[in-house]
Amino acid sequence: MWIVCSVAVLLLLVSLPYWLPARVTALRMWLFARINGPDGIPVPGPLVSVEEYRAVYAHPAADGRSKGAALSDLFWYWLSPGAHLHQEHLEPGPRYDEVARTTRRILAMRHADTADLMAKILDRVAWRETGLVRLRDLAMPVWAEYAHELVFGRPCTPGARDLIVAHATDVVDALKCTRLRHMDRRDALTRYVVAHLAQCPHPRPDGFTDLEFALYLQGVFFTTTVVQMSDATAHLGMALAAHPDVQERLAAEPDGPLMGYVLEETMRLYPLFGIAHRITGADIRVNARTTIPAGSVLCFSYPEYHRAGFPSPDAFRPERWATLSTRDAHHIPFGITANRPCPARGVAPTALRAVLRRMLHTWELATSAGHTRSLPSRGPVLLSPRGAPVSAWRRRGALTWLRVRDRWEDVWRSVVQLVLGTYMVRDARRQALCRRHFASTVRG
């Protein structure tokens, strides 16, 4: 009998990587939905079809961002300090307009100048890593340097880069529920930005104090820019590592149309935004049968929309964009121009192209790890110097080890995400950063 029990336990343990992460993830989402309350109308969903998605997203009444949504407490908690000054979380009005203008001014740069800046940054960072690495960790210092150049107009010191990387890493790890927040790392960067505001060549938004300007810069550039661009780099590298045929064709002709197709297909499959929520400021007439009342919380699902209407939607097929127009496809990687678009939509593709060219010039990428939109694994790949002979058995051995490691990391990581995510959602509800902010504004 004990032999049967021992074999059963052994089989259970061996099978854990194949079923436990998905079950724990489903449980985490179930708990989040209940802890955070029945807040949100899914789009697309029963009230808004895929075909109506763009029209509702672009509707001028879908303009609220924070006030009136329980979800906002959670996002403010993850992005603090300064979530009340972050462009993406400001309510519509004069302050949002002023902040958006400031962001556009800071990001205003010709494509050629962006490419030159990225080349200089990549020369300074001097990528030399080989072997098994995490792409997000590899990319983070590059985008920290980029954000610093945008804000201060000069290269950053190694110490400043470390501050930015530590802050951005802390934010993204909390967002993915793999670690709790470390506010000391975030506050250290705030102090650095405040101390160096005199070196910032950009005019501040009207009426902003030193601290408010620092928190705005930290939130938009040292948080969102660094985190999103690092994740985008990791997704691009992972997609090419898993598709060596596409990788080799792109490495041979990095300035051809395939580069654009790869960028679009990667952002289609792995959009940087999961759910974008908006609070309706007035009724929205969707169709003859449906009107969404004012004060509703719309939860726009980028992954679901980006897969709708595509043949083989889960397949990585960059060539599909040779005959597709982004205007006609279900594809809005940077939002919609008519309503709170991503301010980096003009500069981000150029900067990513420069980074991807350098990656492909430097390395051959391979992976056997899983690739998901949230990418809590930080993008594990095997880097080999491009053009250098690599032993086939060493390559197979490294990729076999990576596959085993990734599956077992999924086991413990899913449990960690369940525990830490549940705690942070509860703590965010308790602190109620968004609700308290708007309550104090009303009292004031």
C-alpha positions in Angstrom: 0.0 0.0 0.0 2.8 2.4 0.9 4.3 1.8 -2.5 1.1 2.9 -4.2 0.8 6.0 -2.0 4.5 6.9 -2.7 4.0 6.5 -6.5 0.8 8.6 -6.3 2.6 11.4 -4.4 5.5 11.3 -6.8 3.2 11.5 -9.8 1.3 14.4 -8.2 4.6 16.3 -7.6 5.8 15.7 -11.1 2.6 16.9 -12.6 2.4 20.2 -10.6 4.0 22.4 -13.3 1.3 21.2 -15.8 -1.8 22.1 -13.9 -1.2 24.1 -10.7 -0.2 27.5 -12.2 -3.3 27.7 -14.3 -5.6 26.7 -11.4 -3.9 29.1 -9.0 -4.2 31.9 -11.6 -7.9 31.2 -12.1 -8.4 31.3 -8.3 -6.4 34.5 -8.0 -8.6 36.2 -10.6 -11.8 34.9 -8.9 -10.6 36.3 -5.6 -9.6 39.6 -7.1 -13.0 40.0 -8.7 -14.8 39.5 -5.4 -12.4 41.5 -3.2 -12.5 44.4 -5.6 -16.3 44.3 -6.0 -18.6 43.9 -9.0 -17.0 47.0 -10.6 -16.9 47.1 -14.4 -18.6 46.5 -17.7 -16.5 44.2 -19.8 -15.7 45.4 -23.3 -16.1 43.5 -25.5 -18.9 41.8 -23.7 -22.7 41.4 -23.6 -23.4 45.1 -23.8 -20.7 46.1 -26.3 -19.7 43.9 -29.2 -16.2 43.7 -30.8 -17.5 45.8 -33.7 -18.7 48.5 -31.3 -15.4 48.5 -29.2 -13.7 51.4 -31.1 -16.7 53.6 -31.1 -17.3 53.2 -27.4 -13.6 53.6 -26.6 -13.4 56.8 -28.6 -16.7 58.2 -27.3 -16.1 61.6 -25.6 -18.2 60.5 -22.6 -15.7 57.6 -21.9 -13.4 60.2 -20.4 -13.2 59.5 -16.7 -10.2 57.6 -15.3 -10.1 57.4 -11.5 -13.0 59.0 -9.7 -15.8 56.6 -9.0 -14.1 53.2 -9.7 -13.0 50.9 -7.0 -10.4 49.6 -9.4 -8.7 53.0 -9.1 -7.7 52.4 -5.5 -5.7 49.4 -6.7 -3.9 51.2 -9.5 -3.1 54.2 -7.4 -1.7 51.9 -4.7 0.6 50.2 -7.3 1.7 53.4 -8.9 2.1 55.6 -5.8 3.6 58.0 -4.9 2.1 60.6 -7.2 -0.7 58.6 -8.9 -2.9 61.7 -8.5 -0.6 63.5 -10.8 0.0 60.7 -13.4 -1.3 61.7 -16.8 -3.1 58.4 -17.3 -5.0 58.8 -14.0 -5.9 62.4 -14.0 -9.6 63.3 -14.6 -10.5 65.2 -17.7 -10.1 69.0 -17.3 -7.6 71.8 -17.4 -5.0 70.0 -15.3 -5.1 66.9 -17.5 -4.8 69.1 -20.6 -1.8 71.0 -19.2 -0.1 67.8 -18.2 -0.7 66.2 -21.6 0.8 69.2 -23.3 3.9 69.0 -21.1 4.3 65.3 -21.9 4.0 65.9 -25.6 6.6 68.7 -25.4 9.1 66.4 -23.6 8.5 63.5 -26.0 8.7 65.8 -29.1 11.7 64.4 -31.1 12.4 63.7 -34.7 12.7 60.0 -35.6 16.3 60.4 -36.7 17.2 62.1 -33.4 15.4 59.3 -31.5 17.4 56.6 -33.4 20.7 58.5 -32.7 19.9 58.9 -29.0 19.2 55.2 -28.7 22.4 54.3 -30.5 24.4 56.5 -28.0 22.6 54.9 -25.0 23.2 51.4 -26.3 26.9 52.2 -26.8 27.1 53.4 -23.1 25.2 50.4 -21.8 27.5 48.1 -23.9 25.5 44.9 -23.8 28.0 42.0 -23.5 25.8 39.4 -21.6 25.6 35.9 -22.9 24.0 32.7 -21.6 20.7 32.6 -19.8 19.3 36.0 -19.0 16.0 37.8 -18.3 15.2 40.2 -21.1 13.3 42.7 -19.0 16.3 43.0 -16.6 18.6 43.4 -19.6 16.4 46.2 -21.1 15.6 48.1 -17.9 18.9 50.1 -17.7 18.6 51.1 -21.4 15.2 52.6 -20.9 16.2 54.2 -17.6 18.9 56.0 -19.5 16.4 57.0 -22.2 13.9 58.4 -19.7 16.7 60.4 -17.9 17.8 61.9 -21.3 14.2 62.9 -22.0 13.7 64.5 -18.7 17.1 66.1 -18.0 18.6 66.3 -21.4 21.8 64.7 -20.4 23.2 61.2 -19.6 22.6 59.9 -16.2 25.2 58.7 -13.7 25.4 55.0 -12.8 23.9 55.9 -9.4 21.0 57.7 -10.9 20.4 54.8 -13.3 20.4 52.4 -10.4 17.8 54.5 -8.6 15.5 54.5 -11.7 15.9 50.8 -12.3 15.2 50.0 -8.6 12.1 52.1 -8.6 10.7 50.8 -12.0 11.5 47.2 -11.0 9.6 47.7 -7.7 6.6 49.1 -9.5 6.4 46.4 -12.2 7.0 43.6 -9.7 4.1 44.9 -7.6 1.9 45.2 -10.6 2.6 41.6 -11.5 2.1 40.6 -7.8 5.5 38.9 -7.6 6.7 41.2 -4.8 5.3 43.6 -2.3 5.9 47.4 -2.7 9.1 48.9 -1.3 8.3 52.6 -0.8 11.8 53.4 0.2 13.0 52.7 -3.3 10.3 54.9 -4.8 10.9 57.7 -2.3 14.7 57.7 -3.0 14.0 58.4 -6.7 11.5 61.2 -5.7 14.2 62.9 -3.7 16.7 62.6 -6.6 14.3 64.2 -9.0 13.4 67.0 -6.6 17.1 67.7 -6.0 17.8 67.9 -9.8 14.8 69.9 -11.0 17.0 72.9 -11.7 18.7 70.8 -14.4 15.4 69.9 -16.1 15.1 72.1 -19.3 11.4 71.6 -19.7 8.8 74.1 -18.3 6.6 72.6 -15.7 2.8 72.4 -15.9 1.2 75.6 -14.6 0.7 75.7 -10.9 2.8 72.7 -10.1 5.1 72.8 -7.0 8.5 71.2 -7.1 7.2 68.1 -5.5 4.2 67.8 -7.8 6.5 68.3 -10.9 8.9 65.7 -9.6 6.0 63.2 -9.0 4.6 63.8 -12.4 8.0 63.2 -14.1 8.6 60.1 -11.9 5.2 58.7 -12.8 5.1 59.3 -16.5 8.8 58.9 -17.5 10.6 56.9 -14.7 7.6 54.6 -14.1 5.4 54.1 -17.2 8.0 54.8 -19.9 10.7 52.6 -18.3 8.3 49.7 -17.4 6.3 49.7 -20.6 9.3 49.9 -22.9 11.2 47.3 -21.0 8.3 44.9 -21.2 7.9 45.7 -24.9 11.6 44.8 -25.5 11.2 41.6 -23.6 8.1 40.6 -25.6 9.9 41.3 -28.9 12.9 39.3 -27.9 10.8 36.4 -26.6 8.7 36.3 -29.8 11.8 36.2 -32.0 13.6 33.7 -29.8 10.6 31.3 -30.1 10.5 31.8 -33.9 14.1 31.5 -35.2 13.1 31.6 -38.9 11.6 35.1 -38.4 14.5 36.1 -36.3 17.1 35.2 -39.0 15.2 36.9 -41.7 14.9 40.1 -39.6 18.6 40.0 -38.6 19.5 39.8 -42.3 17.3 42.7 -43.3 16.6 44.8 -40.2 15.5 47.9 -42.2 13.0 46.1 -44.4 9.2 45.9 -43.9 9.5 42.8 -41.8 10.6 45.0 -38.8 7.3 46.8 -38.8 5.3 43.6 -39.2 7.1 42.1 -36.2 6.4 45.1 -34.1 2.7 45.1 -34.9 2.3 41.3 -34.5 4.1 41.3 -31.1 1.9 44.2 -29.8 -1.2 42.4 -31.2 -0.4 39.2 -29.3 1.2 40.7 -26.2 -0.4 44.2 -25.8 1.3 46.3 -23.1 -2.1 47.1 -21.6 -4.3 44.4 -20.3 -7.5 46.1 -19.1 -8.0 49.9 -19.5 -10.8 51.1 -17.4 -12.7 54.3 -18.1 -15.6 55.9 -16.1 -18.4 57.4 -18.2 -19.1 61.1 -17.7 -22.5 60.9 -19.5 -24.7 58.3 -21.0 -23.3 56.5 -24.1 -25.8 55.2 -26.7 -24.2 52.1 -28.0 -27.0 50.9 -30.3 -30.8 50.9 -30.6 -31.0 48.4 -27.7 -28.2 49.5 -25.3 -27.4 52.7 -23.5 -24.6 52.8 -20.9 -25.5 55.1 -18.1 -23.2 57.9 -16.7 -21.0 56.7 -13.9 -20.4 53.2 -15.4 -17.0 51.7 -15.3 -16.0 50.4 -18.7 -13.2 47.7 -18.7 -11.7 47.6 -22.2 -9.8 44.3 -22.8 -6.9 44.8 -25.2 -6.0 41.1 -25.4 -9.5 40.0 -26.3 -10.0 42.8 -28.8 -6.6 42.1 -30.5 -7.5 38.5 -31.1 -10.9 39.1 -32.5 -11.4 38.7 -36.2 -7.9 37.4 -37.0 -7.3 33.9 -38.6 -5.3 31.8 -36.1 -5.3 34.6 -33.6 -2.9 32.9 -31.2 -0.2 32.3 -33.8 2.7 34.6 -34.3 2.5 35.5 -38.0 4.1 38.9 -38.7 3.5 38.5 -42.5 -0.3 39.0 -41.9 0.5 42.8 -41.6 1.7 42.9 -45.2 -2.0 43.0 -46.3 -3.6 44.4 -43.2 -4.1 48.0 -42.2 -3.9 48.8 -38.6 -6.9 51.2 -39.1 -9.1 48.4 -40.3 -7.9 45.6 -38.0 -8.9 45.1 -34.4 -5.6 46.6 -33.3 -5.0 49.6 -31.0 -1.6 49.1 -29.3 -1.4 52.8 -28.3 -5.1 53.4 -27.7 -7.3 55.6 -29.8 -6.3 59.2 -30.8 -9.8 60.5 -30.1 -9.7 59.6 -26.4 -6.6 59.7 -24.1 -4.1 58.1 -26.5 -0.7 56.9 -25.3 1.6 60.0 -25.7 4.5 57.8 -26.8 2.7 56.4 -29.8 4.9 58.5 -32.2 8.3 57.9 -30.6 8.0 54.4 -29.1 8.2 52.3 -32.4 11.3 54.2 -33.5 13.1 53.7 -30.2 12.1 50.0 -30.2 13.4 49.5 -33.7 16.8 50.8 -32.7 16.9 48.5 -29.6 15.8 45.5 -31.6 18.4 46.1 -34.4 21.2 46.2 -31.8 19.9 43.0 -30.1 19.8 41.1 -33.4 23.3 42.5 -34.4 24.7 41.4 -31.0 23.0 38.0 -30.3 21.1 35.0 -31.5 18.2 34.5 -29.1 16.6 31.2 -28.2 14.0 30.2 -25.6 12.0 27.2 -24.4 10.2 29.2 -21.7 6.5 30.1 -21.8 5.5 33.5 -23.1 2.4 35.2 -21.7 1.2 38.8 -21.9 1.9 39.7 -18.3 5.4 38.1 -18.5 6.0 37.6 -14.8 9.0 35.5 -15.7 10.7 38.7 -17.0 11.5 37.0 -20.4 14.1 34.2 -19.9 16.1 33.6 -23.1 19.5 32.1 -24.1 21.8 34.6 -25.7 24.6 33.5 -28.0 27.0 35.9 -29.7 25.8 36.3 -33.3 27.9 34.5 -35.8 30.0 32.7 -33.1 29.9 28.9 -33.3 27.9 27.4 -30.4 28.0 23.7 -29.4 24.7 22.1 -30.3 24.7 19.9 -27.2 25.4 22.9 -25.0 22.6 24.8 -26.6 20.2 21.9 -26.2 21.2 21.4 -22.6 20.7 25.1 -21.8 17.3 25.1 -23.4 16.3 21.9 -21.6 17.3 23.4 -18.3 15.4 26.6 -19.1 12.3 24.7 -19.9 12.4 22.7 -16.7 13.3 25.8 -14.6 10.5 27.9 -16.2 7.8 25.2 -15.5 8.8 24.9 -11.9 9.2 28.7 -11.4 5.6 28.9 -12.6 4.5 26.7 -9.7 6.0 28.8 -6.9 5.4 32.1 -8.7 1.7 31.4 -9.1 1.4 30.7 -5.4 3.4 33.9 -4.6 1.1 35.9 -6.9 -2.0 34.5 -5.2 -0.8 35.4 -1.7 0.8 38.8 -2.4 -1.9 39.8 -4.9 -4.6 39.1 -2.4 -2.8 41.0 0.3 -2.2 44.0 -1.9 -5.7 44.2 -3.2 -7.0 44.1 0.4 -4.4 46.7 1.5 -5.3 49.0 -1.5 -8.9 48.8 -0.5 -8.0 49.6 3.1 -5.8 52.6 2.2 -8.3 53.9 -0.4 -5.8 56.3 -1.9 -8.0 57.3 -4.8 -11.3 57.6 -2.8 -9.5 59.6 -0.1 -8.0 61.9 -2.6 -11.3 62.9 -4.2 -13.0 63.1 -0.8 -10.4 65.6 0.4 -10.8 67.5 -2.9 -14.5 67.9 -2.3 -14.0 68.9 1.3 -11.3 71.4 0.2 
